[in-house]
Amino acid sequence: MAAVDYDLVIIGAGPAGLTAGIYAARARMNVLLLEKAVPGGQVLVTDWVENYPGFPEGISGYDLAEKMRVQAVDLGLKIDTSEVHSLNISKDSKEIVLKDKSIFTKALIITSGASPNTLHVGEDKFVGKGVSYCGTCDGPFFKEKTVVAVGGGDTAVQEALFLTKFAKKVYLVHRRDELRATKILQERALGNDKIEPVWDSIVTGLDGFFGLEGVKVKNVKTNEEKTIKADGCFIWIGILPNTSFLNDSVKTDEYGFICVDETMQTSVSGVYAAGDVRDTPLRQIATAVGDAAIATLSAEHFIENN
Ligand SMILES: Cc1cc2nc3c(=O)[nH]c(=O)nc-3n(C[C@H](O)[C@H](O)[C@H](O)COP(=O)(O)OP(=O)(O)OC[C@H]3O[C@@H](n4cnc5c(N)ncnc54)[C@H](O)[C@@H]3O)c2cc1C
């Protein structure tokens, strides 16, 4: 194998990347973690986490992310603020291309996570002016206002419930006639006086001049259209993998999530993926952390044998 800068490089410092970093640092590997923004990933925009073991009262997303970061750094992990632009990888050479330099590594773990999907109804114009993908971050700006929440999964329902702390009314627009969220969340949402479900409906447009004033919705069964007067629109309609830098270097599924085997190895030996960026039936902190532990052990074996 050609000369390398590191034994292991990890891309993305969410729960998966930080866990891989903790395991690699404890194994005294020559490791670098690259993060384009602030370590913590999606957990940083999560208000309250109550399903991660060890915190029976729950913990704020910020505090959990910070605990993970501190644990990793205290163990000696080096975290660089750099965005990965592309990869040139094969079985024998792994080049990670950053803005102004390239790094070569023996093994690579991709933990670049995922980002929210968009509605494609011109919401770009209103981001920061009423449209948001993060209730935790922007909910407090909508005190005593009317908002629309779009989606029917766990995140949408959890965030809609969070919005009721501030908004006077939350319309929950969902394209089906029942929610996908876990039963306990459904019960809480449907039992909340401030939440009004708008069933069988999709968002077709956004109205407003300087800021958002209304959300156009269409009933997919009756084709009836109406505009809900609203100051905010929160969108949680699924996520897309953060894989623009991959250049088809590893195999992905039809949605772009990275395919791995049970050792978290991708289609290229020595390249692993963990957490939300991989094809997985569940995208949570606990699963991201578990994937990352397996990926790091697999990377360690690869480095020892190559
Ligand atoms: C609003 C909300 C609420 C949630 N609530 C819960 C909850 O209560 N419980 C739970 O278990 N899960 C929850 N989740 C899901 C959980 O946050 C994710 O499953 C988890 O964060 C995935 O971790 P990850 O490390 O795989 O990816 P991410 O957290 O997405 O982290 C990926 C990191 O990679 C970085 N990155 C991306 N591309 C690059 C690049 N090219 N170069 C360098 N760095 C890059 C990103 O900046 C990011 O920091 C919630 C998610 C959201 C959005």
The ligand as a Tripos MOL2 file, in Angstrom:
@<TRIPOS>MOLECULE
LIG
   53    58     1     0     0
SMALL
NO_CHARGES

@<TRIPOS>ATOM
      1 C1        -35.3210   17.0310   14.6090 C.3       1 LIG1
      2 C2        -34.7300   15.6680   14.8850 C.ar      1 LIG1
      3 C3        -35.0400   14.9850   16.0460 C.ar      1 LIG1
      4 C4        -34.4680   13.7200   16.3070 C.ar      1 LIG1
      5 N1        -34.7650   13.0930   17.4920 N.ar      1 LIG1
      6 C5        -34.1680   11.9100   17.7980 C.ar      1 LIG1
      7 C6        -34.4000   11.2660   19.0570 C.ar      1 LIG1
      8 O1        -35.1670   11.7670   19.9020 O.2       1 LIG1
      9 N2        -33.7710   10.0740   19.2880 N.ar      1 LIG1
     10 C7        -32.9440    9.4790   18.3840 C.ar      1 LIG1
     11 O2        -32.3970    8.4240   18.6740 O.2       1 LIG1
     12 N3        -32.7000   10.0690   17.1720 N.ar      1 LIG1
     13 C8        -33.2940   11.2590   16.8630 C.ar      1 LIG1
     14 N4        -33.0610   11.8560   15.6430 N.ar      1 LIG1
     15 C9        -32.2330   11.1250   14.6520 C.3       1 LIG1
     16 C10       -30.7390   11.2190   15.0090 C.3       1 LIG1
     17 O3        -30.3970   12.5650   15.2490 O.3       1 LIG1
     18 C11       -29.9070   10.6550   13.8610 C.3       1 LIG1
     19 O4        -30.3090    9.3200   13.6170 O.3       1 LIG1
     20 C12       -28.4240   10.6680   14.2030 C.3       1 LIG1
     21 O5        -27.9660   11.9800   14.4410 O.3       1 LIG1
     22 C13       -27.5980   10.0730   13.0570 C.3       1 LIG1
     23 O6        -26.2430   10.2000   13.3730 O.3       1 LIG1
     24 P1        -25.1280   10.1920   12.2290 P.3       1 LIG1
     25 O7        -23.8440   10.3720   12.9530 O.co2     1 LIG1
     26 O8        -25.2970    8.9950   11.3880 O.co2     1 LIG1
     27 O9        -25.4440   11.4180   11.2680 O.3       1 LIG1
     28 P2        -25.6370   12.9870   11.5230 P.3       1 LIG1
     29 O10       -26.1420   13.2430   12.8830 O.co2     1 LIG1
     30 O11       -26.4390   13.4390   10.3560 O.co2     1 LIG1
     31 O12       -24.1690   13.5820   11.4290 O.3       1 LIG1
     32 C14       -23.4690   13.6280   10.2140 C.3       1 LIG1
     33 C15       -22.3460   14.6520   10.3050 C.3       1 LIG1
     34 O13       -21.5590   14.5920    9.0960 O.3       1 LIG1
     35 C16       -21.2100   15.9050    8.7020 C.3       1 LIG1
     36 N5        -20.9320   15.9060    7.2490 N.ar      1 LIG1
     37 C17       -21.8160   15.6860    6.2440 C.ar      1 LIG1
     38 N6        -21.1980   15.7760    5.0380 N.ar      1 LIG1
     39 C18       -19.9020   16.0660    5.2950 C.ar      1 LIG1
     40 C19       -18.7680   16.2930    4.4540 C.ar      1 LIG1
     41 N7        -18.8490   16.2560    3.1120 N.pl3     1 LIG1
     42 N8        -17.5730   16.5820    5.0390 N.ar      1 LIG1
     43 C20       -17.4740   16.6370    6.3990 C.ar      1 LIG1
     44 N9        -18.5170   16.4420    7.2500 N.ar      1 LIG1
     45 C21       -19.7120   16.1560    6.6960 C.ar      1 LIG1
     46 C22       -22.4470   16.7190    9.0720 C.3       1 LIG1
     47 O14       -22.1310   18.1130    9.1860 O.3       1 LIG1
     48 C23       -22.8550   16.0950   10.4100 C.3       1 LIG1
     49 O15       -22.2400   16.7300   11.5070 O.3       1 LIG1
     50 C24       -33.5920   13.1140   15.3700 C.ar      1 LIG1
     51 C25       -33.2810   13.8040   14.1730 C.ar      1 LIG1
     52 C26       -33.8340   15.0650   13.9260 C.ar      1 LIG1
     53 C27       -33.4740   15.8030   12.6580 C.3       1 LIG1
@<TRIPOS>BOND
     1     1     2 1
     2     2     3 ar
     3     2    52 ar
     4     3     4 ar
     5     4     5 ar
     6     4    50 ar
     7     5     6 ar
     8     6     7 ar
     9     6    13 1
    10     7     8 2
    11     7     9 ar
    12     9    10 ar
    13    10    11 2
    14    10    12 ar
    15    12    13 ar
    16    13    14 ar
    17    14    15 1
    18    14    50 ar
    19    15    16 1
    20    16    17 1
    21    16    18 1
    22    18    19 1
    23    18    20 1
    24    20    21 1
    25    20    22 1
    26    22    23 1
    27    23    24 1
    28    24    25 2
    29    24    26 1
    30    24    27 1
    31    27    28 1
    32    28    29 2
    33    28    30 1
    34    28    31 1
    35    31    32 1
    36    32    33 1
    37    33    34 1
    38    33    48 1
    39    34    35 1
    40    35    36 1
    41    35    46 1
    42    36    37 ar
    43    36    45 ar
    44    37    38 ar
    45    38    39 ar
    46    39    40 ar
    47    39    45 ar
    48    40    41 1
    49    40    42 ar
    50    42    43 ar
    51    43    44 ar
    52    44    45 ar
    53    46    47 1
    54    46    48 1
    55    48    49 1
    56    50    51 ar
    57    51    52 ar
    58    52    53 1
@<TRIPOS>SUBSTRUCTURE
     1 LIG1         1 GROUP 0 **** ****
